[in-house]
Amino acid sequence: MENKSESLVTVLTASLIHEVHIAKTLLANQGIESYIIDQNIATSIGTAFVEGYKLKVNALNLEKAKKILDEVDSSDN
């Protein structure tokens, strides 16, 4: 059985890598560690084969991370 505290879940998927880096920085500023998935694949084989870059966080931080990113997104509108 997988330990939920150690599983990674996707908090954001974006087609532009800079959007993922911005989100990663926002989360880091709040003490949430995150990981960019598919970044090296796009560099190796081209972005046509990647359906967006994924930012993953620990499952225990998912709700807090979503809230942080949603607050930033809503303040942009």
Buried (B, 14 or more C-beta within 10 A) or exposed (E): EEEEEEEBBEBBBBEEBEBBBBBBEBBEEEEBEBEBBBBEEBEEEEBEEBEBBBBBBBBEBBEBBEEBBEEEEEEEE
